[in-house]
Amino acid sequence: MTDALDESTPPAPAHPAGVPRDILRSALGLYLELHAHPELSGAESETAERFAARLAGDGATVTRGVGGHGVVGVLRNGAGPTLMLRAELDALPVGERTGLAYASTVPGTMHACGHDLHLASAAGALALLAREPETWNGTVLVVGQPAEETLEGAEAMLADGLYERFGVPGVVLAQHAAPLPAGILAHGRGPMMAASAALEVVVRGYGGHAGTPQLTVDPVVTAAATVMRLQTVVSRETAPSDQVVLTVGSLRAGSRGNVVPDDAELSITVRAATDQALERALAAGIRIVRAESAASGCPKDPDITLVSRSSALLADPAVTASVRAAHEREFGPHRVADWPGSMATEDFPRFAVDGVRTAYWMVGTASPSQWRAARTGGRPVPPNHSAEFAPDVRTALPAGIAAMATAARQLFKETR
């Protein structure tokens, strides 16, 4: 698809930030390939290969299979600091409804969170840095991280020796697609994303005939009571000044109306703006799950499994200020906005170990027509994780490339 873009695909974008047209076209080709062929967390083999091939083509020394399907591209340019640019490989189990000519060809799977945009932007930034070695000195690590959506990939790459094998970066940079006007960048002054924890719960009842409920311990009733009581964690156990969200995203029990099942299963997520607030809410939620089972007379305690956890995303203030200033010079202050924070979450904070600092910003993806419609009371901009999420790639992609390359150059200059 890279070499055979036709009229049904978006034209290669132009951008005032100085990204050459051939680099844009190459990055666009990668984006279209990735968007049409998404892969779920832990199964990103072809995505990793496409990304690795593009990095190698622009001069990077590439290692595959780091922490799963993780990719690490190394580009050296003399003595100097080491910086890491991170993007994510995985897609989501969402069926695409965008109607795009390059829509996902994989049923029930799509890049609904912009990871394809992140990968194409990182590859484009590497190509730009490789072409302009006079603008920086040091080593660039470009990382394609697997399994971000399951909050496992960053830890897996670190456990596989990411820093020991390729060098400890002074700063790790990342950006994320957001439902802002395409081409706008946004930086935060506090938590960029929330801390989170995910629980899988099995309520242990005692099944039987629906006509003799007195001979059963109905786990469906217990699960329903648990769902309702969990709502009080935010409304009655969390200070109004704290930002906390608790969601029961799934409740599964039984198969027929005349049979009381033995078990009921709940999937629960807790999110908070601080790690401390998350810990309090998580403890309260676990207490309620256990207490409702006890109140129902369940024959066994519930099974409670913590399946994932991530800290709040707090970028380094000094690095953030430096990158924001560079973005304002490159794009103009009118195209760099404030980010109020989000209750979404990701595992990027895990890279901030051993004194490693981080910078993280948002890249707008909404087309002018989408934004105008939303601003005038029409349909809201399709957010991340929506089946209709469709970045305006002609504007968002060059902005993502320029934003990443500009940030890297600035930090190389400061740490020479």
C-alpha positions in Angstrom: 0.0 0.0 0.0 2.9 2.3 0.6 3.9 2.4 -3.0 0.5 2.3 -4.5 -1.6 5.0 -2.9 -4.7 5.6 -5.0 -7.4 8.3 -5.1 -9.4 6.5 -2.5 -6.8 7.1 0.2 -5.9 10.5 1.8 -3.3 12.5 -0.1 0.1 12.9 1.5 -0.3 15.9 3.8 1.7 19.1 3.7 2.7 20.8 7.0 4.4 24.2 7.8 6.6 22.6 10.4 9.1 21.5 7.8 8.4 17.8 7.4 9.6 16.8 3.9 6.9 15.4 1.6 8.6 12.1 1.0 8.8 11.4 4.8 5.2 12.3 5.1 4.2 10.0 2.3 6.2 7.1 3.8 4.7 7.6 7.2 1.2 7.8 5.7 1.8 4.5 3.9 2.7 2.9 7.2 -0.3 4.4 8.9 -2.7 3.0 6.2 -1.1 -0.4 6.4 -1.4 -0.5 10.2 -5.0 0.8 10.2 -6.1 -1.8 7.7 -4.4 -4.7 9.5 -4.8 -4.2 13.3 -3.7 -6.8 15.8 -4.8 -7.3 19.4 -2.6 -7.1 22.5 0.0 -9.9 22.6 -0.6 -10.8 19.0 1.1 -7.9 17.2 3.5 -9.9 15.1 2.8 -8.3 11.7 2.4 -4.8 13.2 5.8 -5.2 14.8 7.4 -6.4 11.6 5.9 -3.5 9.6 7.2 -1.0 12.2 10.6 -2.7 12.4 11.0 -2.7 8.6 10.3 1.0 8.4 12.8 1.9 11.2 15.5 -0.3 9.6 14.8 1.4 6.2 15.7 4.8 7.8 19.0 3.6 9.2 18.1 2.3 12.7 19.6 -0.9 14.1 16.4 -2.9 15.0 15.8 -5.6 17.6 12.6 -7.6 17.5 10.9 -9.7 20.2 11.6 -7.5 23.2 9.1 -8.3 26.0 6.8 -10.1 23.5 6.5 -8.5 20.1 8.2 -5.3 21.2 10.5 -3.5 18.7 13.5 -1.4 19.6 15.2 0.8 16.9 18.5 2.4 17.7 19.9 5.4 15.8 23.3 6.7 16.9 24.7 10.1 16.0 27.9 10.6 17.9 28.4 11.3 21.5 25.5 12.6 23.5 22.5 11.7 25.6 20.1 8.8 25.0 16.4 9.7 24.4 13.6 7.2 23.9 10.5 7.7 21.7 7.7 5.3 22.5 4.7 4.2 20.6 2.2 1.3 21.0 1.6 -1.7 18.7 -1.8 -3.0 19.7 -5.3 -2.4 18.6 -8.7 -3.0 20.3 -11.5 -5.6 20.1 -13.8 -3.1 18.5 -15.6 -3.5 15.1 -14.9 -0.5 12.9 -17.8 1.6 11.6 -15.9 4.6 10.0 -16.6 3.7 6.4 -13.1 4.7 5.5 -11.6 3.2 2.3 -8.7 1.9 4.4 -10.8 0.6 7.3 -9.8 -2.5 9.2 -9.9 -5.7 7.3 -10.0 -7.7 10.5 -13.5 -8.3 11.8 -14.1 -7.1 15.4 -10.6 -5.4 15.6 -9.6 -1.8 14.9 -7.1 0.8 15.8 -9.7 2.7 17.9 -7.2 4.5 20.1 -4.7 6.0 17.6 -1.8 3.6 18.1 -1.4 3.4 14.4 -1.0 7.2 14.3 1.5 7.0 17.2 3.6 4.4 15.3 3.6 6.3 12.0 4.5 9.5 13.8 7.4 7.9 15.7 8.7 6.3 12.5 8.4 9.7 10.7 10.3 11.4 13.5 13.1 8.9 13.3 13.3 9.4 9.5 13.5 13.2 10.0 16.2 12.9 12.7 18.2 10.5 10.5 18.0 13.0 7.6 19.1 16.0 9.7 22.0 14.7 11.9 23.4 18.2 12.2 20.4 19.1 14.4 21.2 16.7 17.2 23.9 14.4 18.8 23.4 11.3 20.8 21.3 8.1 20.6 17.6 7.7 19.8 15.7 4.7 20.9 12.4 4.2 19.1 10.3 1.7 20.9 7.2 -0.1 19.6 5.6 -1.4 22.8 3.2 -4.4 22.8 0.1 -4.9 25.0 -0.5 -1.3 26.1 -4.3 -1.8 26.2 -3.9 -4.6 28.7 -1.3 -2.6 30.7 1.3 -5.4 30.4 3.7 -4.4 27.7 5.8 -1.7 29.3 6.6 -4.0 32.3 7.3 -6.9 30.0 9.8 -4.9 27.9 11.6 -3.6 31.1 11.7 -7.2 32.5 13.3 -8.3 29.2 16.1 -5.9 29.8 15.1 -2.9 27.7 17.3 -0.4 29.6 20.1 -2.9 30.3 20.3 -4.0 26.7 19.8 -0.7 24.9 20.9 2.0 27.4 19.0 3.9 30.1 17.4 7.0 28.4 17.6 10.3 30.1 14.0 11.1 29.0 11.2 9.0 27.4 8.8 10.9 25.1 5.3 9.8 24.1 2.2 11.4 22.6 -1.4 10.3 22.4 -4.3 10.9 20.0 -7.1 12.9 21.6 -10.5 14.3 20.4 -9.2 17.8 20.0 -8.9 19.7 16.7 -6.5 18.0 14.4 -3.0 19.6 14.5 -3.5 21.0 18.0 -1.0 19.8 20.7 -2.0 19.8 24.4 0.3 19.7 27.5 -0.8 19.1 31.1 0.4 20.6 34.4 -0.8 17.7 36.6 -1.8 14.1 36.0 -2.2 13.5 32.3 -3.9 10.2 32.8 -5.4 8.4 35.8 -4.1 5.6 38.0 -6.1 2.5 37.5 -6.8 -1.0 38.7 -8.8 -3.8 37.1 -10.5 -6.6 39.1 -12.1 -9.9 38.1 -14.5 -11.1 40.7 -16.3 -14.4 41.0 -19.2 -14.5 43.4 -19.7 -18.1 44.7 -23.4 -19.0 45.2 -25.3 -22.3 45.3 -27.4 -23.0 42.3 -30.7 -24.8 41.8 -34.2 -24.6 40.5 -35.8 -21.2 39.9 -39.0 -22.6 41.5 -37.2 -23.4 44.8 -35.1 -20.3 45.4 -35.1 -21.0 49.2 -32.8 -23.9 48.5 -30.2 -21.8 46.6 -27.9 -18.9 47.3 -28.5 -16.8 44.2 -25.2 -15.2 43.0 -27.1 -13.0 40.5 -28.9 -11.2 43.4 -25.6 -10.9 45.2 -23.8 -9.6 42.2 -26.6 -7.1 41.5 -26.4 -5.9 45.1 -22.7 -5.6 44.8 -22.9 -3.5 41.7 -25.3 -1.1 43.3 -23.3 -0.8 46.6 -20.1 -0.2 44.6 -21.6 3.1 43.4 -21.2 4.4 47.0 -17.5 4.2 46.8 -17.4 7.4 44.7 -20.6 9.0 46.0 -20.0 8.4 49.8 -16.4 7.3 50.4 -14.5 9.6 48.1 -13.9 13.3 48.9 -15.5 15.6 46.3 -12.1 17.1 45.6 -10.8 13.7 44.5 -11.3 12.4 41.0 -12.4 8.8 41.1 -14.4 6.6 38.7 -15.5 3.0 39.5 -17.1 1.0 36.7 -18.6 -2.5 36.6 -18.1 -3.1 32.9 -19.3 -6.7 32.8 -21.6 -8.9 34.7 -21.9 -12.5 33.6 -24.1 -15.2 35.2 -26.2 -18.2 34.2 -27.7 -19.3 30.9 -31.4 -19.9 31.4 -34.2 -18.2 33.2 -35.3 -21.3 35.2 -31.9 -22.2 36.6 -30.2 -20.4 39.4 -26.4 -20.5 38.6 -23.6 -21.4 41.0 -21.5 -18.4 40.1 -21.6 -14.8 38.9 -18.6 -12.9 37.4 -17.9 -9.2 37.5 -15.3 -7.1 35.8 -14.5 -3.9 37.7 -12.2 -1.0 36.9 -11.3 1.7 39.4 -9.6 5.0 38.2 -8.3 7.9 40.2 -6.3 11.0 39.6 -3.8 10.1 42.3 -2.3 6.8 43.4 -3.5 7.5 47.0 -7.1 8.0 45.9 -6.9 4.8 43.8 -5.7 2.8 46.8 -8.5 4.0 49.0 -11.2 3.3 46.4 -9.8 -0.1 45.5 -9.7 -1.1 49.2 -13.3 0.0 49.6 -14.5 -1.8 46.5 -12.8 -5.1 47.7 -14.4 -4.7 51.1 -17.9 -4.3 49.6 -17.5 -7.3 47.3 -16.6 -9.5 50.3 -19.3 -7.9 52.6 -22.1 -8.5 50.0 -21.1 -12.1 49.6 -21.1 -12.5 53.4 -24.5 -10.8 53.7 -26.0 -13.2 51.2 -24.7 -16.2 53.0 -22.5 -17.4 50.1 -21.0 -20.8 50.8 -17.5 -19.5 49.8 -15.7 -16.2 49.8 -15.6 -14.5 46.4 -12.5 -14.9 44.2 -11.0 -11.5 43.7 -8.1 -11.2 41.1 -6.2 -8.0 40.5 -5.5 -8.3 36.7 -3.8 -5.0 36.1 -2.7 -1.8 37.8 -1.0 1.4 36.6 0.1 4.6 38.3 -1.1 8.0 37.4 0.8 9.5 34.5 2.7 12.5 35.8 5.2 13.9 33.3 8.3 15.6 34.6 7.4 19.3 35.0 10.8 20.7 33.8 10.9 18.5 30.8 7.3 19.3 30.0 7.9 23.0 30.2 10.9 22.7 27.9 9.0 20.6 25.3 6.0 22.8 25.5 8.1 25.9 24.8 9.7 24.1 21.8 6.3 23.2 20.5 5.0 26.8 20.8 8.0 28.0 18.8 7.5 25.4 16.1 3.7 25.4 15.8 2.8 28.8 17.2 1.3 29.4 20.7 -2.2 29.3 19.2 -1.8 25.6 18.4 -0.5 24.5 21.8 -3.2 24.2 24.4 -3.7 23.0 28.0 -4.7 19.4 28.8 -7.0 19.1 31.8 -6.2 15.5 32.5 -8.2 12.4 31.7 -9.5 9.4 33.5 -8.2 7.2 30.8 -5.1 5.2 31.8 -2.0 3.6 30.3 1.2 1.9 31.4 3.6 4.6 30.2 4.5 5.6 33.8 6.4 2.3 34.2 9.2 3.7 32.0 9.9 6.3 34.7 12.3 4.2 36.8 16.0 4.7 37.8 15.8 8.4 37.5 14.3 8.4 33.9 12.2 11.4 33.3 9.2 11.5 31.0 7.3 14.0 28.7 3.9 13.2 27.3 1.4 15.3 25.3 -1.8 15.0 23.3 -2.2 15.4 19.6 -5.6 16.4 18.2 -7.3 14.2 15.7 -10.7 15.7 15.0 -11.4 17.0 11.4 -12.7 20.5 11.0 -16.2 19.2 10.1 -16.3 17.0 13.2 -15.2 19.8 15.4 -17.6 22.4 13.9 -20.5 19.9 14.3 -19.6 19.2 17.9 -19.2 22.9 18.8 -22.6 23.8 17.3 -24.5 21.3 19.3 -24.3 18.5 16.7 -22.9 15.1 17.0 -19.9 14.8 19.5 -16.5 14.0 18.1 -16.1 10.2 18.2 -13.7 9.6 21.1 -10.9 7.1 21.5 -12.2 3.5 21.8 -15.3 4.4 19.6 -16.1 2.2 16.6 -16.3 5.6 14.7 -12.9 6.9 15.8 -11.3 8.3 12.6 -8.3 10.7 12.9 -8.0 13.4 10.3 -4.7 11.9 9.2 -3.8 14.6 6.7 -3.4 17.1 9.6 -2.8 14.8 12.7 0.1 12.8 11.2 2.4 15.6 10.2 1.7 17.3 13.5 2.6 14.1 15.3 5.8 13.7 13.3 6.9 17.3 13.9 5.9 17.3 17.5 8.0 14.3 18.3 11.0 15.4 16.3 10.9 18.9 17.7 10.8 17.6 21.3 13.7 15.3 20.7 15.9 18.0 19.1 15.1 20.4 22.0 16.1 17.8 24.7 19.2 16.8 22.8 20.2 20.4 22.7 19.6 21.0 26.4 21.6 17.9 27.6 24.7 18.1 25.4 
